[in-house]
């Protein structure tokens, strides 16, 4: 596992490659290469789903996925772009009287966009069984065993208070994986972590289909995880 863990500066991994996919095509362009230094900020875009709307059934019904993506996620993208325009106007006017509310909106909509983008990427039609050797080794190092990780992730996600997310992330300071509960996008997290896989437990993600049976939904989500995708993000974070 030494080739994966490495001794290089892990903080370098937080930025470009790990986050570019979540920005949408225009936002990602500003984060790539030396052009980022002179690029004009771009509007964020709603990314397409990496599969058809009915591809995750029966765990997630087509209508549930369509509303979640086309309305809820789109709402975060629109809110993010709107907030950035208001902040631009505030800077032009030199009037920052509303900056506290705008900063909250920026964090709320920005985090909603990033985490939803990762949520779509965290699943694949039919799932992909269990992690393969490299990622499995990293999981075992962090949690003792795959069963230990699975038990902790499921329990933590089901126990999120109110609306939020269950999240598997790479924590670059300790150079290991952690399972986190994220409440309202920003709470109960560690700054600097690189999200690798998330489960949305806001009620809009499951309530129409599962009502108050969050546990059943989380169990279903776990069957859909795209482990090769998680591994690719993990390797990128550790590079």
FENZIPE-V80615 format. One record per run of one state. SS is the DSSP state (h for helix, s for strand, l for the rest). FROM is the first residue (numbers start at 1). LEN is the number of residues. If there is no record, write none. Layout:
SS,FROM,LEN
SS,FROM,LEN
This chain:
l,1,1
h,2,4
l,6,4
h,10,5
l,15,1
h,16,5
l,21,3
h,24,6
l,30,4
h,34,4
l,38,24
h,62,32
l,94,5
h,99,23
l,122,1
s,123,1
l,124,9
h,133,11
l,144,2
h,146,13
l,159,5
s,164,8
l,172,4
s,176,8
l,184,3
s,187,1
l,188,6
s,194,7
l,201,2
h,203,3
l,206,1
h,207,4
l,211,3
h,214,9
l,223,2
s,225,1
l,226,1
h,227,12
l,239,1
